[in-house]
């Protein structure tokens, strides 16, 4: 019983014949399905960026399921992906042999945009030009660089982000806004010897390509906006009432165009077609409940309806299938490209879908409809060559470097050479006496920066000398002494008996899936390491290092949930009252769908409130307590403490640390810090057993902006207001 799309096919036929001006009562993601099936060029405007992103994610799922082209999502101003998405609407078809063979016509695409993103100036048709750079071609190098700078590219020592170029001898690196990888162009005079893709982390070449297309790196300051540019495309408004309310000046400006509306409201008016549906089919309410009810209803409906369930991950799909198996129902998991034509029903597939809907004899269920939560669109990750090797970006000419075999020298740059028949790029390191070592780029993993205070200049080693070997020998002896001391600490620690937490169960997986983002690789490995430690009978003593915003708090919350599941209490110790309040709000929101009692203790509470909190803590009514050094007070007692999480332990005083030692006996410890590892080891060496490091930032994480200026309340107010409007932190 495959999915019957005749209702949508008929609706699109009526649309193409201009017999209607509005589709109403579009439930869940049915509007995205309808838009995906439209074959003619069109521009769909959404009232907000969040709405546009969600609609695009739904279209992505339906387009892939139907095997049709995916629309383009236009990002807002200053978004790192905006120029890439704009370039996509101008780019020529891949079949054209030269750029001039085919006019770049944006009016032949399906495009989704928020109103705000569509209002900024873009290039007119014909003004958007692509530079074609091909291996074996001729182009004047200096003219090319000047042209790139006119197109908005910034010249930097080492390319690391989109819109940057780097010039090193006969090499020109370019990172275009519409590419996943930058290109490295090698010149011999004005002849292009090679064009290669390379990795920004390692700066190593990935593969050779024949041609690179270079688009502009900045948008024009003035010109047509997207709505004016796409004057030949069908203009569609998603939720027009919301758009009219937010942008009252927009409607008069588009009155001369034929506008088509998509709305979830059941509005009856002339020229409208009602696409009746029931959002999510009402199988489960928003809050998390026993899923047995849901399975029973699906069991009653199977055979009468085509039922498609969409899970956001393979793991969640397998768990859903297991739940059906427990009720003696065999529900297959299939690829989304096969799902809509599958003979069996119900059926499970994977993908990102915001909400489901029902029509005729078909029911579509998104993960939110089943489990009562909202999935987040997760961008496809690109693979990296390595996160472990050093990066050329870390090396600046004149810096001191350390080579594993040859010791300390000075970095003199990168040069292309032919040495012993091997042609390639080499790092040049100068040693004492002027001797030079040429290191192939593929051996960069044997080199790292020399770390020392700025005022200390190291003594360079002599190439082929014995000083470096003696230095390594002394270092090994000191490491051996330190290891012996640590072994004694570990031996004493291993004798202590702690609680072995139970392995993850279904509720643990549900809690994990409520995390609205995709875990980074480092974050996932840290979570696994922490859970593995907690499941051991030996008390955990692990330190978790990671920069601000890299996801340490989520690791801590996974550990707290594991403790609460075993009826053990968890304490989160933080250095400031502000941080205690922030953590309390974060934890409360994250645990909202689960029966976990969370409280906090700080000077924000009056004496009576503190007394009540302490009573609940001692009687075991509180599962997770968050607080400042107030948690170390003599009047604080725990009913059954199983986990202690310390945020920035080195910020607590000596007296506080003495109290911590008493708390630590037999309790699992997790310490969070953003401090670099060497400094952390220096400040908190005693008791450290294992270390986890999160050095991979989340997708599209913006770097922290720092501004040094004379004190001005207006600047502070504007900065805070802008960050709040963005939905960020400051």
C-alpha positions as CSV (number, residue, x, y, z in Angstrom):
1,X,0.0,0.0,0.0
2,X,2.3,2.8,-1.2
3,X,1.7,6.5,-0.4
4,X,-1.1,7.9,-2.5
5,X,-0.1,11.4,-3.8
6,X,-3.0,11.9,-6.1
7,X,-4.4,14.7,-3.9
8,X,-1.2,16.7,-4.2
9,X,-0.8,15.9,-7.9
10,X,-4.3,17.3,-8.6
11,X,-3.6,20.3,-6.5
12,X,-0.5,21.2,-8.4
13,X,-2.3,20.8,-11.7
14,X,-4.9,23.3,-10.5
15,X,-2.1,25.6,-9.4
16,X,-0.3,25.4,-12.8
17,X,-3.6,26.3,-14.5
18,X,-3.9,29.4,-12.3
19,X,-7.3,28.3,-11.1
20,X,-6.5,28.9,-7.4
21,X,-4.6,31.5,-5.4
22,X,-4.3,29.7,-2.1
23,X,-3.9,26.3,-0.5
24,X,-5.4,26.2,3.0
25,X,-5.4,23.8,5.9
26,X,-2.0,22.5,5.1
27,X,-1.2,20.4,8.2
28,X,2.3,19.6,9.4
29,X,4.9,19.2,6.6
30,X,2.2,18.8,3.9
31,X,3.0,22.3,2.6
32,X,6.7,21.2,2.1
33,X,5.6,18.1,0.2
34,X,3.4,20.2,-2.1
35,X,6.1,22.7,-2.7
36,X,8.6,19.9,-3.4
37,X,6.4,18.5,-6.1
38,X,6.0,21.8,-8.0
39,X,8.1,21.7,-11.1
40,X,7.9,25.3,-12.2
41,X,10.4,28.0,-10.9
42,X,9.1,29.8,-7.8
43,X,10.2,31.9,-4.8
44,X,8.7,31.0,-1.4
45,X,8.8,33.6,1.3
46,X,8.6,32.6,5.0
47,X,7.8,35.0,7.9
48,X,11.0,34.1,9.8
49,X,14.4,32.5,9.4
50,X,13.4,29.6,11.7
51,X,10.3,29.0,9.6
52,X,12.3,29.0,6.4
53,X,15.0,26.6,7.8
54,X,12.3,24.2,9.0
55,X,10.4,24.3,5.7
56,X,13.6,23.7,3.8
57,X,14.5,20.7,6.0
58,X,11.0,19.3,5.3
59,X,11.5,19.9,1.5
60,X,14.9,18.2,1.7
61,X,13.3,15.1,3.1
62,X,10.4,15.0,0.6
63,X,12.7,15.8,-2.4
64,X,15.0,13.0,-1.5
65,X,12.1,10.6,-1.0
66,X,10.6,11.5,-4.3
67,X,13.9,11.6,-6.2
68,X,13.5,15.2,-7.4
69,X,15.7,18.3,-7.2
70,X,16.2,20.0,-3.9
71,X,15.2,23.7,-3.6
72,X,17.7,26.4,-2.6
73,X,17.6,28.0,0.9
74,X,18.7,31.6,1.0
75,X,20.3,32.6,4.3
76,X,20.0,35.9,6.0
77,X,22.6,38.7,5.9
78,X,25.9,37.9,7.6
79,X,25.1,34.2,7.8
80,X,28.2,32.2,6.9
81,X,26.3,30.2,4.3
82,X,24.5,33.2,2.6
83,X,27.0,33.7,-0.2
84,X,27.1,30.0,-1.0
85,X,23.3,29.9,-1.3
86,X,23.2,33.0,-3.4
87,X,25.9,31.6,-5.7
88,X,23.8,28.5,-6.2
89,X,21.0,30.4,-7.8
90,X,23.3,32.1,-10.3
91,X,25.6,29.1,-11.2
92,X,25.5,27.7,-14.7
93,X,24.4,24.2,-15.4
94,X,27.3,21.7,-15.2
95,X,26.7,20.7,-18.8
96,X,27.9,24.1,-20.2
97,X,31.4,24.0,-21.5
98,X,32.2,27.6,-20.7
99,X,30.7,30.2,-18.5
100,X,29.5,32.3,-21.4
101,X,27.7,29.3,-23.0
102,X,24.7,29.8,-20.8
103,X,23.2,32.8,-19.1
104,X,23.0,32.6,-15.4
105,X,19.3,32.8,-14.9
106,X,18.1,32.7,-11.3
107,X,14.5,32.5,-12.6
108,X,14.8,28.8,-13.3
109,X,15.2,27.6,-9.7
110,X,12.9,26.8,-6.7
111,X,14.0,29.1,-3.8
112,X,13.0,29.3,-0.2
113,X,13.8,32.5,1.8
114,X,12.7,34.4,4.9
115,X,11.3,37.9,4.0
116,X,14.3,39.5,5.8
117,X,16.9,37.5,3.8
118,X,15.1,38.4,0.6
119,X,15.2,42.1,1.1
120,X,18.9,42.7,0.8
121,X,20.5,43.8,-2.5
122,X,21.8,41.0,-4.8
123,X,23.5,41.0,-8.2
124,X,21.4,41.6,-11.3
125,X,21.3,38.9,-13.9
126,X,24.5,39.2,-15.9
127,X,26.4,41.0,-13.1
128,X,27.2,37.8,-11.3
129,X,30.4,36.5,-13.1
130,X,32.4,33.4,-12.4
131,X,36.1,33.1,-13.0
132,X,37.1,29.8,-14.7
133,X,40.5,28.6,-13.7
134,X,41.7,25.4,-15.5
135,X,44.8,23.3,-15.3
136,X,47.1,24.1,-18.3
137,X,45.4,27.5,-18.9
138,X,47.1,30.9,-19.1
139,X,46.2,33.8,-16.8
140,X,48.2,36.7,-15.5
141,X,48.7,36.0,-11.9
142,X,48.8,39.6,-10.6
143,X,45.7,40.5,-12.5
144,X,43.9,37.5,-11.1
145,X,44.8,38.5,-7.5
146,X,43.7,42.1,-8.2
147,X,40.4,40.8,-9.6
148,X,39.9,38.6,-6.6
149,X,40.4,41.5,-4.2
150,X,37.9,43.5,-6.2
151,X,35.4,40.7,-5.8
152,X,35.8,41.0,-2.0
153,X,38.4,38.4,-1.1
154,X,40.7,39.2,1.8
155,X,44.4,38.4,1.6
156,X,45.6,36.4,4.7
157,X,48.8,34.5,5.6
158,X,46.9,31.1,5.7
159,X,43.4,30.4,4.3
160,X,41.0,29.1,7.0
161,X,37.6,30.6,6.1
162,X,35.5,31.4,3.1
163,X,36.2,34.6,1.2
164,X,40.0,34.4,1.9
165,X,43.0,34.1,-0.4
166,X,46.6,33.4,0.4
167,X,49.7,34.1,-1.8
168,X,52.9,32.2,-1.2
169,X,55.4,32.2,-4.1
170,X,53.9,30.3,-7.0
171,X,50.9,29.1,-4.9
172,X,47.6,30.9,-4.7
173,X,45.0,29.5,-2.2
174,X,41.3,30.6,-2.7
175,X,38.3,29.7,-0.5
176,X,35.2,30.6,-2.4
177,X,31.9,31.0,-0.5
178,X,30.1,28.3,-2.4
179,X,32.7,25.5,-1.9
180,X,33.2,22.9,0.8
181,X,37.0,23.0,0.3
182,X,39.4,25.7,-0.8
183,X,41.5,25.4,-4.0
184,X,45.3,25.7,-4.3
185,X,46.4,27.0,-7.7
186,X,50.1,26.4,-8.6
187,X,51.6,28.8,-11.2
188,X,54.7,28.6,-13.3
189,X,54.9,32.1,-14.5
190,X,51.4,32.8,-15.8
191,X,50.7,29.2,-16.7
192,X,48.5,27.2,-14.3
193,X,50.4,24.0,-13.5
194,X,47.8,22.4,-11.2
195,X,44.5,23.0,-9.4
196,X,44.0,21.1,-6.2
197,X,41.5,20.9,-3.3
198,X,43.0,21.1,0.1
199,X,42.0,20.8,3.8
200,X,42.0,24.0,5.9
201,X,43.0,22.1,9.1
202,X,46.1,20.4,7.8
203,X,46.7,22.5,4.7
204,X,47.4,19.2,2.9
205,X,46.2,18.6,-0.7
206,X,43.1,16.3,-1.0
207,X,42.8,15.8,-4.8
208,X,43.6,17.4,-8.1
209,X,40.7,18.9,-10.2
210,X,40.6,20.2,-13.8
211,X,38.7,23.4,-13.2
212,X,37.8,25.7,-10.4
213,X,34.9,28.3,-10.6
214,X,35.5,31.4,-8.5
215,X,32.5,33.5,-7.5
216,X,32.4,36.9,-5.8
217,X,33.0,36.9,-2.0
218,X,30.8,39.9,-1.1
219,X,27.3,41.1,-2.0
220,X,26.7,44.4,-3.8
221,X,25.9,47.4,-1.6
222,X,22.9,48.4,-3.8
223,X,20.8,46.9,-6.5
224,X,17.7,44.7,-6.8
225,X,16.5,42.5,-3.9
226,X,15.8,38.9,-4.4
227,X,12.0,39.5,-4.9
228,X,12.8,42.0,-7.7
229,X,15.5,39.8,-9.2
230,X,13.1,36.8,-9.4
231,X,10.4,38.7,-11.2
232,X,9.6,35.8,-13.6
233,X,9.3,33.2,-10.9
234,X,6.0,32.3,-9.2
235,X,5.9,34.2,-5.9
236,X,4.5,32.2,-2.9
237,X,3.9,33.3,0.7
238,X,4.1,30.7,3.5
239,X,1.7,31.7,6.3
240,X,0.8,35.1,4.7
241,X,-1.0,36.4,7.8
242,X,2.2,36.2,9.7
243,X,4.1,37.9,6.9
244,X,1.5,40.8,6.8
245,X,1.7,41.3,10.5
246,X,5.6,41.3,10.6
247,X,6.2,43.1,7.3
248,X,3.2,45.4,6.6
249,X,5.1,47.3,3.9
250,X,5.8,44.2,1.8
251,X,2.3,43.4,0.5
252,X,1.8,46.8,-1.3
253,X,5.2,46.4,-3.0
254,X,4.2,43.0,-4.5
255,X,0.5,43.9,-5.4
256,X,1.4,44.0,-9.1
257,X,2.5,40.4,-9.1
258,X,0.4,37.2,-8.9
259,X,0.9,35.9,-5.4
260,X,0.1,32.4,-4.2
261,X,-0.5,31.6,-0.5
262,X,0.3,28.5,1.6
263,X,-1.4,28.5,5.0
264,X,-2.2,26.1,7.8
265,X,-5.4,28.0,8.6
266,X,-8.7,26.6,7.3
267,X,-9.7,29.8,5.6
268,X,-12.7,29.7,3.3
269,X,-12.4,32.4,0.5
270,X,-12.7,32.7,-3.2
271,X,-9.9,31.1,-5.1
272,X,-8.7,28.9,-2.3
273,X,-8.4,25.1,-2.2
274,X,-8.7,23.3,1.2
275,X,-6.1,20.6,1.7
276,X,-7.6,19.0,4.8
277,X,-5.3,17.2,7.1
278,X,-4.8,16.4,10.8
279,X,-1.3,17.4,12.1
280,X,0.4,14.5,13.7
281,X,-2.9,12.6,13.7
282,X,-3.1,13.2,17.4
283,X,-1.5,9.9,18.3
284,X,0.5,11.4,21.1
285,X,0.3,14.7,23.0
286,X,3.3,17.0,23.1
287,X,4.5,15.8,26.5
288,X,6.4,12.5,26.8
289,X,4.2,9.6,27.7
290,X,4.2,5.8,27.7
291,X,4.6,4.8,24.1
292,X,2.6,1.7,24.5
293,X,-0.6,3.7,23.8
294,X,0.8,4.8,20.5
295,X,1.8,1.3,19.4
296,X,-1.7,0.0,20.1
297,X,-3.3,2.7,18.0
298,X,-0.9,2.0,15.1
299,X,-1.7,-1.7,15.4
300,X,-5.4,-0.9,15.1
301,X,-4.9,1.3,12.0
302,X,-2.4,-0.9,10.1
303,X,-4.0,-2.6,7.1
304,X,-6.4,0.3,6.7
305,X,-3.8,3.1,6.3
306,X,-0.4,3.6,4.8
307,X,1.6,4.6,7.9
308,X,5.1,6.1,7.5
309,X,7.2,6.9,10.6
310,X,10.2,9.2,10.2
311,X,13.0,9.1,12.8
312,X,15.9,11.5,12.9
313,X,18.6,8.8,13.4
314,X,19.2,5.2,12.7
315,X,19.6,4.5,16.4
316,X,16.1,6.0,17.1
317,X,14.7,4.0,14.2
318,X,16.1,0.8,15.6
319,X,14.7,1.5,19.1
320,X,11.3,2.3,17.6
321,X,11.3,-1.0,15.7
322,X,12.3,-2.8,19.0
323,X,9.3,-1.3,20.7
324,X,7.0,-2.7,18.0
325,X,8.8,-6.0,18.2
326,X,7.9,-6.2,21.9
327,X,4.3,-6.1,20.8
328,X,4.9,-8.8,18.2
329,X,4.8,-6.3,15.3
330,X,7.5,-6.6,12.6
331,X,8.0,-3.1,11.3
332,X,10.8,-2.7,8.6
333,X,13.3,0.1,8.4
334,X,13.8,1.2,4.8
335,X,15.7,4.0,3.0
336,X,13.7,7.2,2.5
337,X,14.0,6.8,-1.2
338,X,12.1,3.5,-0.9
339,X,9.7,4.4,1.9
340,X,6.8,6.0,0.0
341,X,6.5,3.1,-2.4
342,X,6.9,0.4,0.1
343,X,4.3,-2.3,0.1
344,X,4.4,-3.0,3.8
345,X,2.7,-0.8,6.4
346,X,3.6,0.5,8.9
347,X,7.2,1.3,7.8
348,X,10.0,3.3,9.5
349,X,12.6,5.5,7.7
350,X,15.2,8.1,8.7
351,X,15.3,11.8,7.9
352,X,14.6,15.2,9.3
353,X,10.8,16.0,9.3
354,X,9.3,18.7,11.6
355,X,5.7,17.4,11.7
356,X,3.6,14.7,10.2
357,X,0.1,14.8,8.7
358,X,-2.8,12.6,7.6
359,X,-4.9,12.6,4.4
360,X,-7.1,10.1,2.7
361,X,-5.7,6.6,3.6
362,X,-2.2,7.9,4.5
363,X,-0.6,8.8,7.8
364,X,2.8,10.5,8.1
365,X,4.4,10.6,11.6
366,X,7.5,12.6,12.4
367,X,9.6,11.9,15.5
368,X,7.9,14.9,17.3
369,X,4.5,13.3,16.7
370,X,5.7,10.0,18.2
371,X,7.9,11.2,21.1
372,X,6.7,14.7,21.6
373,X,9.9,16.5,20.7
374,X,11.1,18.7,17.9
375,X,14.0,17.4,15.7
376,X,16.6,19.9,14.5
377,X,17.9,20.0,11.0
378,X,21.4,18.6,11.1
379,X,23.7,19.8,8.2
380,X,25.7,17.2,6.5
381,X,29.2,17.1,7.9
382,X,32.3,17.0,5.7
383,X,35.1,14.7,6.6
384,X,38.4,16.0,7.8
385,X,41.8,14.7,7.1
386,X,42.8,14.6,10.7
387,X,42.2,16.5,14.0
388,X,45.4,15.2,15.5
389,X,48.2,16.5,13.3
390,X,49.6,20.0,13.5
391,X,48.3,22.7,11.2
392,X,50.4,25.0,9.0
393,X,48.1,27.8,10.2
394,X,49.8,27.5,13.6
395,X,53.3,28.3,12.1
396,X,54.4,31.8,11.3
397,X,57.8,32.6,9.7
398,X,60.4,33.2,12.4
399,X,58.5,31.0,15.0
400,X,60.4,28.3,16.9
401,X,59.4,24.8,16.1
402,X,60.2,21.4,17.6
403,X,60.9,18.5,15.4
404,X,60.5,15.0,17.0
405,X,63.9,13.8,15.9
406,X,66.0,17.0,15.4
407,X,64.8,19.3,18.1
408,X,64.3,23.1,18.3
409,X,64.7,25.2,15.1
410,X,63.2,28.3,13.4
411,X,60.5,28.1,10.8
412,X,61.6,29.8,7.5
413,X,58.5,29.2,5.4
414,X,57.3,26.8,2.7
415,X,58.9,26.1,-0.6
416,X,58.4,23.9,-3.6
417,X,61.5,21.8,-4.3
418,X,62.7,18.7,-6.0
419,X,64.8,16.7,-3.5
420,X,66.2,13.3,-4.4
421,X,63.7,13.0,-7.2
422,X,60.7,13.9,-5.0
423,X,58.9,17.0,-6.1
424,X,56.7,18.6,-3.5
425,X,56.1,21.3,-0.9
426,X,58.5,21.4,2.0
427,X,58.6,23.1,5.4
428,X,62.0,24.7,5.9
429,X,63.4,24.7,9.5
430,X,66.7,26.4,10.2
431,X,68.9,25.1,13.0
432,X,72.0,26.4,14.9
433,X,74.8,27.3,12.5
434,X,72.4,28.0,9.6
435,X,71.8,24.3,8.7
436,X,68.3,23.8,7.2
437,X,66.0,20.8,7.3
438,X,63.4,20.3,4.5
439,X,60.3,18.5,5.9
440,X,57.7,17.2,3.4
441,X,54.2,18.5,4.2
442,X,53.0,14.9,4.7
443,X,55.4,14.6,7.6
444,X,54.0,17.7,9.4
445,X,52.7,15.4,12.2
446,X,56.3,15.3,13.5
447,X,56.4,19.0,14.1
448,X,54.8,21.3,16.6
449,X,55.1,24.9,17.9
450,X,57.6,25.6,20.7
451,X,55.6,26.7,23.8
452,X,57.2,29.0,26.3
453,X,56.6,32.5,27.8
454,X,57.2,35.2,25.2
455,X,60.3,36.6,26.9
456,X,62.1,33.3,26.9
457,X,64.0,32.5,23.7
458,X,65.0,28.9,23.3
459,X,68.5,27.7,22.4
460,X,68.3,26.2,18.9
461,X,69.7,22.7,18.5
462,X,72.4,21.8,16.1
463,X,71.2,19.6,13.2
464,X,72.7,16.2,13.7
465,X,74.0,17.2,17.2
466,X,73.6,15.4,20.6
467,X,71.9,18.2,22.7
468,X,68.4,17.3,21.6
469,X,68.9,13.6,22.5
470,X,70.1,14.6,25.9
471,X,67.2,16.9,26.4
472,X,64.7,14.1,25.5
473,X,66.5,11.7,27.9
474,X,66.1,14.2,30.8
475,X,62.5,14.8,29.9
476,X,61.8,11.0,29.9
477,X,63.4,10.7,33.4
478,X,61.1,13.5,34.8
479,X,58.1,11.9,33.1
480,X,59.0,8.6,34.7
481,X,59.2,10.2,38.2
482,X,55.9,11.9,37.7
483,X,54.3,8.6,36.5
484,X,55.5,6.9,39.6
485,X,53.8,9.5,41.8
486,X,50.6,9.2,39.7
487,X,50.7,5.4,40.0
488,X,50.7,5.7,43.7
489,X,47.7,8.1,43.5
490,X,45.9,5.7,41.2
491,X,46.7,2.7,43.4
492,X,45.1,4.4,46.5
493,X,42.2,5.5,44.3
494,X,41.6,2.0,42.9
495,X,41.3,0.5,46.4
496,X,38.3,2.7,47.1
497,X,34.9,1.1,46.2
498,X,32.4,3.2,44.4
499,X,29.0,2.7,42.9
500,X,28.9,1.0,39.5
501,X,26.2,2.7,37.6
502,X,23.9,0.6,35.4
503,X,24.3,0.4,31.7
504,X,22.2,2.7,29.5
505,X,18.5,1.6,29.1
506,X,15.7,2.9,26.9
507,X,15.1,6.0,29.0
508,X,18.8,7.0,28.6
509,X,18.5,6.7,24.9
510,X,15.3,8.9,25.0
511,X,17.2,11.5,27.0
512,X,20.1,11.5,24.5
513,X,17.6,11.9,21.6
514,X,16.1,15.0,23.3
515,X,19.4,16.8,22.7
516,X,18.3,19.2,19.9
517,X,21.7,19.2,18.1
518,X,24.1,16.7,16.5
519,X,26.9,15.8,18.9
520,X,30.4,16.6,17.6
521,X,32.9,13.7,17.4
522,X,34.8,14.8,20.4
523,X,31.6,15.4,22.4
524,X,30.4,11.9,21.6
525,X,33.7,10.3,22.6
526,X,33.7,12.3,25.9
527,X,30.2,11.1,26.7
528,X,31.2,7.5,26.1
529,X,34.3,7.8,28.2
530,X,32.4,9.4,31.1
531,X,29.6,6.8,31.0
532,X,32.2,4.0,30.8
533,X,33.9,5.4,34.0
534,X,30.6,5.6,35.8
535,X,29.7,2.0,35.0
536,X,33.0,0.9,36.6
537,X,33.1,0.1,40.4
538,X,36.2,2.3,40.6
539,X,35.3,5.9,41.4
540,X,35.5,8.1,38.4
541,X,37.9,11.1,38.5
542,X,37.9,12.6,35.0
543,X,38.7,16.1,33.8
544,X,36.8,17.4,30.7
545,X,38.6,20.2,28.8
546,X,36.9,22.2,26.1
547,X,36.5,25.8,25.0
548,X,33.4,27.9,25.8
549,X,30.4,26.7,23.8
550,X,31.9,23.4,22.8
551,X,29.4,21.3,24.6
552,X,30.8,20.4,28.1
553,X,27.5,21.1,29.8
554,X,25.7,18.5,27.7
555,X,28.3,15.9,28.7
556,X,27.7,16.9,32.4
557,X,23.9,16.6,31.9
558,X,24.2,13.1,30.4
559,X,26.3,12.1,33.5
560,X,23.7,13.6,35.9
561,X,20.8,11.8,34.2
562,X,22.8,8.5,34.5
563,X,23.2,9.2,38.3
564,X,19.5,10.2,38.7
565,X,18.3,7.0,36.9
566,X,20.1,4.9,39.6
567,X,18.5,7.0,42.4
568,X,21.8,8.7,43.2
569,X,22.1,12.4,43.7
570,X,24.3,14.6,41.6
571,X,25.9,17.9,42.7
572,X,27.1,20.6,40.3
573,X,29.6,23.0,41.9
574,X,30.2,26.3,40.1
575,X,32.4,29.3,41.1
576,X,29.8,32.1,40.7
577,X,26.1,32.8,41.5
578,X,25.4,33.9,37.9
579,X,26.8,30.6,36.6
580,X,24.7,28.7,39.1
581,X,21.6,30.5,37.8
582,X,22.5,29.8,34.2
583,X,23.2,26.2,34.8
584,X,19.9,25.8,36.7
585,X,17.9,27.2,33.8
586,X,19.8,25.1,31.3
587,X,19.3,21.9,33.4
588,X,15.7,22.6,34.1
589,X,14.9,23.1,30.4
590,X,16.9,20.0,29.3
591,X,15.3,17.7,31.9
592,X,11.8,19.1,31.5
593,X,10.3,16.0,29.9
594,X,11.7,13.6,32.6
595,X,10.9,13.0,36.3
596,X,14.1,14.5,37.7
597,X,13.9,17.1,40.5
598,X,16.5,19.9,40.1
599,X,17.2,22.7,42.5
600,X,20.0,25.3,43.2
601,X,21.6,26.8,46.2
602,X,23.2,30.2,46.2
603,X,22.9,33.7,47.7
604,X,20.0,34.3,45.2
605,X,17.8,32.4,47.7
606,X,16.8,33.8,51.1
607,X,17.4,31.9,54.3
608,X,13.9,30.3,54.4
609,X,14.3,29.1,50.8
610,X,17.8,27.8,51.4
611,X,16.5,25.9,54.5
612,X,13.8,24.2,52.4
613,X,16.3,23.3,49.7
614,X,18.7,21.8,52.2
615,X,15.9,19.7,53.8
616,X,14.8,18.3,50.4
617,X,18.5,17.5,49.6
618,X,19.1,15.6,52.8
619,X,15.8,13.7,52.5
620,X,16.6,12.6,48.9
621,X,13.7,14.6,47.3
622,X,16.2,16.5,45.1
623,X,18.0,14.5,42.4
624,X,20.4,17.3,41.1
625,X,21.6,20.2,43.1
626,X,23.4,23.1,41.5
627,X,25.3,25.7,43.6
628,X,28.3,27.8,44.5
629,X,30.7,27.2,47.4
630,X,27.5,27.3,49.5
631,X,27.2,23.6,48.7
632,X,30.4,23.1,50.8
633,X,28.8,24.6,53.9
634,X,28.7,22.5,57.2
635,X,24.9,22.5,57.1
636,X,24.8,20.8,53.7
637,X,24.2,17.0,53.8
638,X,23.3,14.7,51.0
639,X,20.9,11.7,51.1
640,X,23.0,9.6,48.7
641,X,25.5,11.5,46.6
642,X,26.8,9.6,43.7
643,X,28.2,12.2,41.3
644,X,30.1,15.5,41.8
645,X,30.6,17.8,38.9
646,X,33.0,20.7,39.4
647,X,33.1,23.6,37.0
648,X,36.6,25.2,37.0
649,X,38.0,23.6,40.1
650,X,41.1,25.8,40.1
651,X,38.9,28.9,40.8
652,X,38.0,27.6,44.3
653,X,40.2,28.5,47.3
654,X,42.3,26.2,49.6
655,X,39.6,25.9,52.2
656,X,37.0,24.9,49.6
657,X,39.4,22.3,48.2
658,X,39.7,20.7,51.7
659,X,36.0,20.3,51.8
660,X,36.0,18.9,48.3
661,X,38.4,16.2,49.4
662,X,35.9,15.1,52.0
663,X,33.1,15.0,49.4
664,X,35.2,13.0,46.9
665,X,35.5,9.8,48.9
666,X,33.9,7.1,46.9
667,X,32.0,9.6,44.7
668,X,32.4,9.8,40.9
669,X,34.0,13.2,40.0
670,X,33.8,15.1,36.7
671,X,35.7,18.3,36.4
672,X,34.9,20.8,33.6
673,X,37.4,23.4,32.4
674,X,38.0,25.7,29.5
675,X,41.6,26.1,30.6
676,X,44.4,24.7,28.3
677,X,45.6,21.2,29.4
678,X,49.1,22.2,30.6
679,X,47.8,24.9,32.9
680,X,45.0,22.6,34.1
681,X,47.5,19.9,34.9
682,X,49.6,22.4,36.8
683,X,46.7,23.7,38.9
684,X,44.8,20.4,39.6
685,X,47.3,17.6,39.2
686,X,46.4,15.7,42.4
687,X,43.6,13.2,41.8
688,X,43.5,13.5,38.0
689,X,43.1,10.1,36.5
690,X,41.7,10.5,33.0
691,X,41.3,13.4,30.6
692,X,38.8,14.0,27.9
693,X,39.2,16.8,25.4
694,X,36.5,18.5,23.2
695,X,38.4,20.5,20.6
696,X,35.9,20.3,17.8
697,X,33.4,23.2,17.7
698,X,29.8,22.6,16.9
699,X,28.6,23.2,13.3
700,X,28.3,26.9,12.4
701,X,29.5,28.0,15.9
702,X,30.5,31.7,15.7
703,X,33.8,32.8,17.2
704,X,33.6,35.0,20.3
705,X,34.0,38.7,19.3
706,X,36.1,40.8,21.7
707,X,36.1,44.7,21.6
708,X,38.4,46.9,23.6
709,X,36.9,50.4,24.0
710,X,36.4,53.2,26.5
711,X,33.5,52.5,28.9
712,X,30.3,53.4,27.1
713,X,26.9,52.1,28.4
714,X,25.4,52.6,24.9
715,X,27.9,50.2,23.3
716,X,27.3,47.6,26.0
717,X,23.5,48.0,25.7
718,X,23.6,47.7,21.9
719,X,25.9,44.7,22.0
720,X,23.7,42.9,24.5
721,X,20.5,43.7,22.7
722,X,21.9,42.5,19.4
723,X,23.0,39.2,20.9
724,X,19.6,38.7,22.6
725,X,17.8,39.3,19.3
726,X,20.2,36.7,17.7
727,X,19.3,34.2,20.4
728,X,22.9,33.9,21.4
729,X,24.9,34.3,24.7
730,X,27.0,37.2,25.9
